[in-house]
Amino acid sequence: MATAKQIQYRLQLAKKTLTRLNKDLKATTSKIKKLEAQLKKAKAAEKAAKAKKSKAKRPAKKAPAKRAAKKR
């Protein structure tokens, strides 16, 4: 069986690890939020560019052809 000192040491290590991981978790969460915001902006920009491009590609409407009068 482990001594009290060994258990205290392991407990301290576990607490240090937990503290470090919590800091990493907060940092990672904030990075994720920033990246999601960037993704949202990029998608909106792509959509706008695509709409602008497709609008520019449309050919001008041609005037309807005149029909010749029918002979009876």
FENBELSUL-V350343 format. One line per field, one symbol per residue. burial: # if it has 24 or more other C-alpha atoms within 12 Angstrom, else .. A space follows every 50 residues. Layout:
# FENBELSUL-V350343
burial = ???
This chain:
# FENBELSUL-V350343
burial = .................................................. ......................
